[in-house]
Amino acid sequence: MPEIVDLKTLKPDDIIIELGDKKINISNIPFEVALDIIDKVDELREEKDYSKRKLLSMFRDIVIKVLHEADPEIDEKWVRKNVNAFQMMILIDKIVNPILKGLGMGVTTQETEGNVSSKKK
């Protein structure tokens, strides 16, 4: 008898965030976004030195992309108006880190604490 895997039933638990006047489900991140994240992290790690600002800017862009995928009305302008620094760090933790961990590319604490020299893995 063949094994049947119903991919429609395989999905992560919903993660709903409330921002501004919106409730946004961030649990269904498209695989293309995950590939973009891999590319951006690889590019950054290939640089000799990079700053915390550059790393966080990259993560902010990823967060904006995921939020936009979940709700097309959300763009960079909306995020700048509705998301504070503390909230952005939570969004990075809820969106970027699980993708990187799932792909075996976790970002170390050292990489988010200031200027560092990257090491190719």
C-alpha positions, 0 to 999 in steps of 0.5 A: 500500500502506498504511503500518502503524505497530505501536505495540506495538513502539515503546517506550523501552528499559527503565530498571530501578531498584533501590530497597529490595527492589524492581526497578522499570521506570520506562521506561513512563511513562503519557501522563497522567502527562506531562500532569500534569507539564506542568500542574504546571510551568506552574502553578509558572512562573505564580507570581511567585516560587517556591522550590527547595523548592517545585520539588523537592517538585513533582518528588518528587510526580511521582516518587512518582506514576511509581513508584506507576504502575510498582508500586502498592505504592509510595506516599509512605510507602514512598518516605520510608522507602526513598529518600534525598536523593541517590537522589531527585535521580537519580530526578528526573533519570531520570523528570522531566527526560526527560519535560520535554525530550521535551515541549520544557519543560526546566527550567533549572539556574537554576530548580533552584538557588534562589529565582528569578523565573519567566518565561512562555514 
